[in-house]
Amino acid sequence: MKVCLNCVSYDARVAYQCRDRRADPVAEKHLANYCEYFEMVRREFVSPSQDLSREAKARDTLKKLLGD
């Protein structure tokens, strides 16, 4: 669970993929490591049925935009 990909500071767009400059660089972000600045990211679960409705909304918006 303590992997960089689950941390609040993880950001693929910054140097060493970590926004916390105090942390030591980690080569393998998907493996467990020790970081004293680790804080678990809070994510909201989206069920597959909700994801389909999101897709349907996007399709309807696209149809309205293109006039279909």
N, C-alpha and C positions, 0 to 999 in steps of 0.2 A: 504494500500500500504506500510506503514511503518512497515514491519514485517522482522524479521531476515533472512528469506529465500530469500528476495529480496535485501539483502545487499551485497556489494562487500566483506566485511570481513567474511561472513558466510562460514564456512568450516566444514563439518561433521567429519573430521579426527583430529581436534585439540580439546584441552580442552575447555569445554563450547561451542563448535562449533562456536567460534569467534576468528579470527586472531588478532583483536585489543585488546590488553591487558588492555587498559584504560577503556573499556566498562564494565559496571556492568553485571553480569550473568543474563540471562533471561531464565526462566523455560519453557515457551511455545513459541517456535520459530515461530509457524504458526499464532499467534495472534498479533494484533497491539500492539505496545509498544513505549515508548519514549527512544530514544538513540541519544545522541548528536553527535555521530560519524557515524551515518547512512549515507550511500551513495548508491544510487540506482545502481544496477548492470546493465550493458549494455549487452543485449542478442540479437542475430540475429534470426529473425523468419524464420523457415524452413517449407514450405508448405508440406502437405502430398504427393503431386505429386513428389516433390524433394526427399522426404524420400524414395519413392518406387524406384527411380532411384539409390539411394545409396544402397538399398538392392540388386538390380540387379547387380550392380558393385561388391558387396561383393560375391554374388553367382558365378559370372564369375571368379573372382579371386580364389575362392575355387575350382572350376572345373579345372582351369589351374594347380593349386597346386597338386590336386589329380590325374590329368591325365584323367579326364572324357571328 
